[in-house]
Amino acid sequence: MKYVCDAGAATWFRMETAGEALLESRAMNHAVEKYFRDAYDQAAQSYVPPKALAAIEQNIGRAAYIQTAMPVFLTLRDKDGTPLVTAMLPPAGQDVKTFRPVVVGPSNGDPYTDHGAAILALARHVKMPLDPVRCYPYRRA
């Protein structure tokens, strides 16, 4: 995992591997691993290596490309490393209007009640609104 930003008593990290997403899914009782793997596979399939590179060098930029082409998967962790909130944000450079961010708590519960300040800290850091009406897909009317 890669450090993203502090959020009061907790910290946001970026999940970088399917293994990290699997652990998040198990700890939070939701399906982030499935979405991570699907996004990773889609980004990997869209990679086109530069033609100027020798055949042995074709995959040098593949990992970096995948990281920028797929959505950003984040986890909010407390000081003991316990996952509190999971977020999926648009790929780098993609407008929030064309990609719906998702922010969920354990068992797809509403994270805004207990962790609204931490979500706001992430929103400020990424310069993107992460309001519950748009980002929490299981909201009841």
For each residue, the residues with C-beta under 8 A, 3 or more apart:
1: 13 14 15 16 20 75
2: 13 14 16
3: 11 12 13 14
4: 11 12 13 14 74 122 125
5: 11 12 121 122 125
6: 10 11 12 121
7: 10 11 12 76 117 118 119 121 122
8: 117 118 121
9: 78 79
10: 6 7 76 77 78 79 84 115 118
11: 3 4 5 6 7 76 77
12: 3 4 5 6 7 74 75 76 77 87 118 121 122 125
13: 1 2 3 4 74 75 77
14: 1 2 3 4 72 73 74
15: 1 20 21 24 32 36 73 74 75
16: 1 2 20 67
17: 20 21
18: 21 22 33 36 37 40
19: 22 23
20: 1 15 16 17 23 24 75
21: 15 17 18 24 25 32 33 35 36 37 73
22: 18 19 25 26 33
23: 19 20 26 27
24: 15 20 21 27 28 32 33 73 75 83 86
25: 21 22 28 29 30 31 32 33 34
26: 22 23 29
27: 23 24 82 83
28: 24 25 32 83 86 104 105 106 107
29: 25 26 106 107
30: 25 86 104 106 107 108
31: 25 34 35
32: 15 21 24 25 28 35 36 73 86 88
33: 18 21 22 24 25 36 37
34: 25 31 37 38
35: 21 31 32 38 39 71 73 88
36: 15 18 21 32 33 39 40 73
37: 18 21 33 34 40 41
38: 34 35 41 42
39: 35 36 42 43 70 71 73
40: 18 36 37 43 44 66 70
41: 37 38 44 45
42: 38 39 45 46 70
43: 39 40 46 47 65 66 69 70
44: 40 41 47 62 66
45: 41 42
46: 42 43 69
47: 43 44 62 65 66 69
48:
49: 53 58 59 61 62
50: 53 61
51:
52:
53: 49 50 57 58 60
54: 57 58
55: 58
56:
57: 53 54 60
58: 49 53 54 55 62
59: 49 62
60: 53 57
61: 49 50 64 65
62: 44 47 49 58 59 65 66
63: 66 67
64: 61 67 68
65: 43 47 61 62 68 69
66: 40 43 44 47 62 63 69 70
67: 16 63 64 70
68: 64 65 91 92 93
69: 43 46 47 65 66 91
70: 39 40 42 43 66 67 91
71: 35 39 88 89 90 91 99
72: 14 87 88 89 90 91 92
73: 14 15 21 24 32 35 36 39 86 87 88
74: 4 12 13 14 15 86 87 88 89 122
75: 1 12 13 15 20 24 83 84 85 86 87
76: 7 10 11 12 83 84 85 86 87 111 115 118 119 122
77: 10 11 12 13 81 82 83 84
78: 9 10 81 82 84
79: 9 10
80:
81: 77 78
82: 27 77 78
83: 24 27 28 75 76 77 86 106
84: 10 75 76 77 78 105 106 111 114 115 118
85: 75 76 103 104 105 111 115 118 119
86: 24 28 30 32 73 74 75 76 83 103 104 105
87: 12 72 73 74 75 76 101 102 103 104 119 122 130 135
88: 32 35 71 72 73 74 101 102 103
89: 71 72 74 99 101 126 128
90: 71 72 94 95 96 98 99 101 128
91: 68 69 70 71 72 94 99
92: 68 72
93: 68
94: 90 91 98 99
95: 90 98 99
96: 90 99 101 128 129
97:
98: 90 94 95
99: 71 89 90 91 94 95 96
100: 134 135 137
101: 87 88 89 90 96 128 130 134 135
102: 87 88 135 136 137
103: 85 86 87 88 111 112 119 130 132 135 136
104: 28 30 85 86 87 108 109 111 136 137 138
105: 28 84 85 86 108 109 110 111 114 115
106: 28 29 30 83 84 109
107: 28 29 30
108: 30 104 105 138
109: 104 105 106 138
110: 105 113 132 136 138 139
111: 76 84 85 103 104 105 114 115 116 119 136
112: 103 115 116 119 132 136
113: 110 116
114: 84 105 111
115: 10 76 84 85 105 111 112 118 119
116: 111 112 113 119 120
117: 7 8 120 121
118: 7 8 10 12 76 84 85 115 121 122
119: 7 76 85 87 103 111 112 115 116 122 123 130
120: 116 117 123 124 130
121: 5 6 7 8 12 117 118 124 125
122: 4 5 7 12 74 76 87 118 119 125 126 130
123: 119 120 126 127 128 129 130
124: 120 121 127
125: 4 5 12 121 122
126: 89 122 123 130
127: 123 124
128: 89 90 96 101 123
129: 96 123 134
130: 87 101 103 119 120 122 123 126 134 135
131: 134 135
132: 103 110 112 135 136 139
133: 136 139
134: 100 101 129 130 131
135: 87 100 101 102 103 130 131 132
136: 102 103 104 110 111 112 132 133 139
137: 100 102 104
138: 104 108 109 110
139: 110 132 133 136
140:
141:
